[in-house]
Amino acid sequence: MKNLRLLLFVPILFISCSKSNDYASIEDYPNVKATFGSTIDLNSLLNYQNQTIPSYITKDNSLVNPITNKGATLGRVLFYDKKLSSNNTISCASCHQQANAFSDIAVASIGVNGTTGRHAMRLINTRFSNESKFFWDERAASLEIQTTQPIRNHAEMGYSGTNGDLTFADLITKLNAVGYYKELFKYVYGTEEITESKIQLALGQFIRSIQSFDSKYDTGRALATNDNQAFSNFTTQENNGKNLFITPPTFDATGNRTGGGLGCAGCHAAPEFDIDPNTKNNGIIGTIGSNTLDITNTRAPSLRDLVKVDGATNGPMMHTGVITSLQAAIGHYGTINIAPGNSNLDPRLMPNGFGQQLHLTSTEVNSVIAFLRTLSGTAVYTDARWSNPFPN
């Protein structure tokens, strides 16, 4: 109930605070000016709250915490600030790197006391999803709740209050001694008071502001009536891949595909390509660094910017990082083996009780790869709104 109350009052908090200090001079915030120079101009904030969203995108899970330019600006600073870790070496951006679609090229990201237990999930278009829970196992009921869990993790950012760690209250004390945080919290909230809920709100706004809609897919979709129509800017191979992605397969009594497409859209529906909230695990049930069975991983990021436009990966895929190419990802779904103990496998992957056998051809695989590459844009990797505000 505590978390529910927090979320219910988010809009009230931001409506009441966002109008304060609207016309304040940057000279009133000397620590911000001295620390960030030209990367943050409080008199002319970057546009987070009124970004262009395609008309065919209808999902929006930001209504509980509407994006504001002020809140997202504070969130950007928090996201990149290594002071949020106990030894000042790790930030959120250490594991979620803009150059890699806000993921990590490492299988497990390095923290202050070890490595992460799962691969760092990409943070593209988190706002445009039916699934509002976070972490691979969906243990966080919202993005806001998720944002401070890595900070509270012993291995990741070290303010766990266990194993000899400092507590989150110690982090608040630390941030209270930082001049630019006193100024930024006053700028956003009207008071210098720093709390965990305010940190969560700002980080949530920044992360939800990270959007990617400048892909070849988006150009084609804007010219089409729906996703089933051939896109005029696509090659024949890309359109074939789109059809295979969207069209459900047909199976015989023992799970062998006899016709149709691959049915990827059953879990990753266009045009958002987010994960169906009802999805169970996809058959990858390992654990990084051990042989322990883990069947709880049921979430996935959007398939947008799965790779860069040139096909280079944004790091390994899946919660274990076991998949390292689009070909391997498609191949995994081509032959599903129901592992002993996996009682949480998605039923869509076991038609008639058998692990699906798609019997993929090389032409089909290459066509789907070509389509998946059309989902990648370019701006998200370089846009100043989501870049490191701290001078090098």
C-alpha positions as MATLAB code, in Angstrom:
seq = 'MKNLRLLLFVPILFISCSKSNDYASIEDYPNVKATFGSTIDLNSLLNYQNQTIPSYITKDNSLVNPITNKGATLGRVLFYDKKLSSNNTISCASCHQQANAFSDIAVASIGVNGTTGRHAMRLINTRFSNESKFFWDERAASLEIQTTQPIRNHAEMGYSGTNGDLTFADLITKLNAVGYYKELFKYVYGTEEITESKIQLALGQFIRSIQSFDSKYDTGRALATNDNQAFSNFTTQENNGKNLFITPPTFDATGNRTGGGLGCAGCHAAPEFDIDPNTKNNGIIGTIGSNTLDITNTRAPSLRDLVKVDGATNGPMMHTGVITSLQAAIGHYGTINIAPGNSNLDPRLMPNGFGQQLHLTSTEVNSVIAFLRTLSGTAVYTDARWSNPFPN';
ca = [
       0.000    0.000    0.000;
       2.906    2.322    0.639;
       4.057    2.024   -2.989;
       0.478    2.451   -4.224;
       0.076    5.657   -2.293;
       3.346    6.941   -3.747;
       2.184    6.330   -7.300;
      -1.276    7.769   -6.772;
       0.131   11.066   -5.594;
       2.807   11.471   -8.243;
       0.774   13.711  -10.594;
      -0.243   16.016   -7.732;
       3.366   16.389   -6.645;
       4.600   17.391  -10.065;
       1.699   19.673  -10.944;
       2.185   21.591   -7.714;
       5.951   21.915   -8.065;
       6.596   22.307  -11.767;
       5.526   25.964  -11.880;
       7.873   27.180   -9.164;
      10.922   29.228  -10.171;
       9.881   29.236  -13.849;
      11.496   32.585  -14.433;
      14.446   32.255  -12.072;
      17.810   33.263  -13.499;
      20.582   30.722  -13.913;
      22.587   33.054  -11.695;
      20.388   31.858   -8.817;
      21.908   28.392   -9.253;
      25.699   28.964   -9.178;
      26.588   25.354   -8.347;
      24.618   24.040  -11.335;
      26.295   26.572  -13.599;
      29.759   25.803  -12.242;
      29.329   22.034  -12.437;
      27.576   21.592  -15.771;
      28.477   24.691  -17.758;
      26.638   24.674  -21.076;
      25.368   21.081  -20.866;
      22.467   22.167  -18.646;
      20.867   25.551  -19.141;
      18.069   26.055  -16.637;
      16.856   29.039  -18.635;
      16.438   26.921  -21.757;
      15.802   23.303  -20.883;
      15.994   20.522  -23.428;
      12.639   19.208  -24.605;
      11.617   16.065  -22.764;
       7.924   16.629  -22.182;
       6.717   17.499  -25.702;
       8.598   15.088  -27.911;
       6.942   14.004  -31.154;
       5.215   10.639  -30.863;
       3.889    8.877  -33.978;
       0.104    8.776  -34.261;
       0.117    4.979  -34.479;
       1.706    4.682  -31.017;
      -1.152    4.464  -28.529;
       0.441    3.055  -25.380;
       1.623    5.423  -22.667;
       2.438    4.300  -19.128;
       3.789    7.700  -18.030;
       0.442    9.149  -16.940;
       1.090    8.340  -13.297;
       4.310   10.406  -13.430;
       4.073   12.841  -16.361;
       7.373   13.806  -17.952;
       8.418   17.408  -17.334;
      11.508   19.180  -18.618;
      12.547   20.008  -15.072;
      12.008   16.548  -13.632;
      13.750   14.776  -16.508;
      16.698   17.192  -16.295;
      17.183   16.279  -12.640;
      16.745   12.632  -13.582;
      19.473   12.947  -16.200;
      21.912   14.260  -13.594;
      21.009   11.480  -11.162;
      21.275    8.854  -13.912;
      24.856    9.822  -14.747;
      26.117   10.756  -11.274;
      28.613    8.301   -9.764;
      27.967    9.867   -6.368;
      24.908    7.616   -6.178;
      27.240    4.674   -5.560;
      28.943    4.083   -2.244;
      32.486    4.492   -3.614;
      31.699    7.093   -6.304;
      32.633    4.786   -9.191;
      29.295    3.542  -10.584;
      26.260    5.338  -11.974;
      23.076    4.087  -13.607;
      24.736    4.917  -16.926;
      27.642    2.594  -16.149;
      25.338   -0.350  -16.826;
      22.888    1.393  -19.178;
      25.093    3.041  -21.786;
      23.711    5.433  -24.385;
      26.126    4.096  -27.024;
      24.516    0.668  -26.634;
      20.830    1.637  -26.507;
      21.130    1.994  -22.734;
      22.344   -1.544  -22.188;
      25.787   -3.008  -21.502;
      28.141   -4.865  -23.827;
      29.187   -7.023  -20.869;
      27.124  -10.063  -19.897;
      27.118   -8.926  -16.266;
      27.761   -5.299  -15.362;
      30.415   -4.335  -12.851;
      29.192   -2.938   -9.543;
      30.922   -1.660   -6.422;
      31.008   -5.101   -4.764;
      30.867   -7.550   -7.652;
      28.706   -7.937  -10.730;
      25.017   -7.864  -11.535;
      23.046  -11.099  -11.326;
      21.380  -10.516  -14.701;
      22.327   -8.744  -17.916;
      21.454   -5.021  -17.976;
      18.139   -4.584  -19.804;
      17.935   -2.010  -22.607;
      15.928    1.091  -21.696;
      14.442    2.032  -25.071;
      10.791    3.178  -25.172;
       9.971    1.993  -21.660;
       7.129    4.529  -21.699;
       5.351    2.817  -24.577;
       4.579   -0.584  -23.145;
       1.662   -2.550  -21.767;
       4.028   -4.006  -19.178;
       4.564   -1.533  -16.347;
       6.537   -3.863  -14.069;
      10.330   -3.897  -14.125;
      13.329   -6.190  -13.796;
      13.511   -9.425  -15.764;
      11.468  -11.162  -13.061;
       9.003   -8.222  -12.749;
       9.647   -7.849   -9.024;
       9.292   -4.041   -9.171;
       5.680   -2.921   -9.536;
       6.706    0.246  -11.391;
       9.657    1.974  -12.992;
       9.764    4.419  -10.085;
      10.205    1.606   -7.576;
      12.824   -0.031   -9.792;
      15.042    3.042  -10.104;
      16.452    2.970   -6.593;
      16.739   -0.804   -6.201;
      20.197   -0.946   -7.857;
      21.321    1.808   -5.489;
      20.105   -0.316   -2.574;
      21.862   -3.424   -3.933;
      25.065   -4.544   -2.217;
      26.789   -5.693   -5.410;
      25.623   -2.923   -7.704;
      25.781    0.513   -6.052;
      26.336   -0.411   -2.456;
      23.786    1.425   -0.289;
      22.132   -1.779    0.922;
      22.483   -1.282    4.672;
      23.722   -4.889    4.813;
      27.127   -6.590    4.632;
      28.727   -3.520    6.173;
      27.208   -1.162    3.578;
      25.958    2.321    4.274;
      22.186    2.844    4.156;
      20.041    4.806    1.719;
      19.690    7.434    4.448;
      23.463    7.856    4.270;
      23.147    8.522    0.545;
      20.548   11.213    1.222;
      22.950   12.835    3.696;
      25.699   12.649    1.075;
      23.557   14.281   -1.620;
      22.435   16.997    0.791;
      26.067   18.099    0.965;
      26.276   18.507   -2.831;
      25.572   22.090   -3.874;
      24.077   21.344   -7.284;
      21.590   18.893   -5.783;
      20.308   21.455   -3.302;
      19.753   23.812   -6.224;
      18.249   21.240   -8.601;
      15.814   19.809   -6.066;
      14.695   23.351   -5.208;
      14.382   24.132   -8.930;
      12.204   21.067   -9.563;
      10.272   20.682   -6.317;
      10.391   24.149   -4.774;
      12.411   22.926   -1.778;
      15.932   21.664   -1.193;
      14.623   18.562    0.579;
      15.934   15.341   -1.002;
      13.932   12.151   -0.559;
      13.921    8.728   -2.150;
      10.497    9.294   -3.685;
      11.686   12.505   -5.375;
      14.734   10.674   -6.737;
      12.450    7.930   -8.066;
      10.130   10.401   -9.746;
      12.948   12.256  -11.505;
      14.724    9.093  -12.654;
      11.404    7.665  -13.850;
      10.746   10.767  -15.956;
      14.206   10.718  -17.500;
      14.137    7.017  -18.361;
      10.641    7.220  -19.869;
      11.772   10.176  -21.978;
      14.267    7.945  -23.822;
      12.415    7.219  -27.043;
      13.324    5.953  -30.504;
      10.982    6.547  -33.448;
      13.356    7.465  -36.291;
      13.798    3.962  -37.699;
      13.189    2.676  -41.218;
      10.181    0.855  -39.771;
       8.691    4.143  -38.539;
       9.163    5.784  -41.928;
       7.316    2.905  -43.561;
       4.595    2.644  -40.926;
       3.789    6.349  -41.261;
       3.064    5.781  -44.950;
       0.984    2.639  -44.446;
      -2.546    2.048  -43.239;
      -1.512   -0.768  -40.908;
       1.312   -3.204  -40.247;
      -0.143   -5.877  -42.497;
       0.284   -3.673  -45.542;
       3.559   -3.861  -47.498;
       5.733   -0.887  -46.572;
       6.715    1.143  -49.609;
      10.209    1.914  -48.296;
      11.003   -1.734  -47.437;
      12.865   -4.176  -49.603;
      11.103   -7.394  -50.587;
      13.178   -9.212  -47.982;
      12.203   -6.758  -45.231;
       8.513   -6.993  -46.091;
       8.763  -10.782  -46.108;
      10.431  -10.643  -42.712;
       7.675   -8.379  -41.391;
       5.028  -10.829  -42.591;
       6.839  -13.743  -40.955;
       7.147  -11.744  -37.723;
       3.445  -10.832  -37.635;
       1.765  -13.954  -39.007;
       0.988  -16.767  -36.526;
       2.326  -20.220  -37.369;
       0.214  -23.332  -37.788;
       1.301  -26.568  -36.125;
       0.584  -30.257  -36.349;
      -0.337  -32.377  -33.346;
       3.268  -32.679  -32.165;
       4.372  -29.037  -32.399;
       5.850  -29.038  -35.899;
       5.183  -25.926  -37.947;
       3.292  -26.762  -41.103;
       2.542  -23.258  -42.396;
       2.100  -19.599  -41.557;
       4.728  -17.283  -40.138;
       6.811  -17.329  -36.976;
       4.332  -15.543  -34.707;
       6.872  -13.268  -33.001;
       4.177  -10.608  -32.662;
       2.256  -12.888  -30.324;
       4.590  -11.676  -27.561;
       6.111   -8.554  -29.213;
       3.214   -6.786  -30.914;
       3.765   -4.008  -33.448;
       4.078   -1.054  -33.506;
       5.581   -0.765  -30.012;
       7.253   -4.215  -30.076;
       6.994   -4.331  -26.286;
       6.452   -7.516  -24.287;
       3.001   -8.918  -23.596;
       2.478   -8.615  -19.806;
       1.030  -12.131  -19.729;
       4.135  -13.701  -21.233;
       5.861  -16.440  -19.263;
       9.491  -17.463  -19.737;
      10.955  -18.126  -23.160;
      12.888  -21.279  -22.366;
      16.122  -19.552  -21.355;
      16.230  -20.476  -17.701;
      19.891  -20.293  -16.761;
      21.666  -18.100  -14.243;
      24.822  -16.110  -14.911;
      27.827  -17.846  -13.397;
      26.049  -20.911  -12.012;
      23.978  -23.935  -12.948;
      21.008  -22.798  -10.892;
      17.615  -23.082  -12.568;
      15.775  -19.734  -12.855;
      12.303  -19.877  -14.416;
      11.085  -16.484  -13.128;
      12.310  -14.278  -15.982;
       9.225  -13.238  -17.919;
       9.890   -9.620  -18.913;
      11.823   -8.324  -21.916;
      12.669   -4.901  -23.331;
      11.183   -3.559  -26.534;
      12.690   -5.062  -29.686;
      13.418   -1.569  -30.940;
      17.160   -0.902  -31.227;
      17.889   -4.541  -30.537;
      20.892   -3.888  -32.756;
      22.299   -0.759  -34.351;
      21.320    0.187  -37.898;
      24.468   -1.456  -39.256;
      23.566   -4.709  -37.493;
      26.166   -4.389  -34.712;
      24.748   -5.671  -31.457;
      24.032   -3.475  -28.452;
      25.511   -6.162  -26.255;
      24.329   -9.709  -25.611;
      20.637  -10.526  -25.339;
      18.401  -12.243  -22.774;
      18.809  -12.061  -18.994;
      21.871  -14.329  -19.124;
      23.456  -12.647  -22.143;
      23.624  -16.080  -23.752;
      22.371  -14.839  -27.142;
      24.877  -12.741  -29.083;
      23.319  -12.334  -32.543;
      19.941  -11.943  -34.201;
      20.494  -15.254  -35.968;
      20.998  -16.997  -32.634;
      17.911  -15.297  -31.169;
      15.702  -16.479  -34.005;
      17.304  -19.915  -33.877;
      16.446  -20.241  -30.197;
      12.742  -19.907  -30.945;
      13.079  -22.229  -33.913;
      13.609  -25.243  -31.695;
      12.145  -25.092  -28.200;
      13.121  -27.909  -25.901;
      11.019  -28.135  -22.747;
      13.641  -28.415  -20.032;
      12.956  -30.541  -16.945;
      11.732  -28.290  -14.145;
      10.569  -25.465  -16.391;
       6.976  -25.207  -15.224;
       6.729  -21.571  -16.354;
       7.357  -21.867  -20.106;
       5.053  -19.677  -22.177;
       2.282  -21.861  -23.650;
       2.664  -20.116  -27.001;
       6.020  -21.862  -27.316;
       4.604  -25.345  -26.762;
       1.724  -25.946  -29.167;
      -0.265  -29.043  -28.255;
       2.080  -29.538  -25.293;
       5.238  -29.906  -27.394;
       8.128  -27.476  -27.723;
       7.642  -25.667  -31.015;
       9.661  -26.754  -34.033;
       9.514  -23.959  -36.605;
      11.729  -25.718  -39.174;
      13.214  -22.418  -40.260;
      14.812  -21.976  -43.646;
      17.843  -19.750  -44.195;
      15.658  -17.478  -46.335;
      13.183  -17.035  -43.480;
      15.900  -16.365  -40.922;
      17.590  -13.774  -43.128;
      14.251  -12.094  -43.856;
      13.356  -11.757  -40.169;
      16.847  -10.442  -39.407;
      16.405   -7.839  -42.155;
      13.075   -6.793  -40.620;
      14.406   -6.573  -37.065;
      17.161   -4.260  -38.273;
      14.505   -1.844  -39.566;
      13.426   -1.276  -35.943;
      16.662    0.560  -35.122;
      17.014    4.320  -35.202;
      20.056    6.544  -34.871;
      19.240    9.587  -32.715;
      18.929    7.722  -29.426;
      22.664    6.971  -29.455;
      23.753   10.605  -29.674;
      20.868   12.857  -28.595;
      22.099   15.394  -26.033;
      18.931   14.971  -23.955;
      20.092   11.537  -22.867;
      23.826   12.161  -22.797;
      26.175   12.592  -19.871;
      25.722   16.132  -18.501;
      28.980   16.043  -16.533;
      31.932   17.621  -18.362;
      34.720   15.176  -19.209;
];
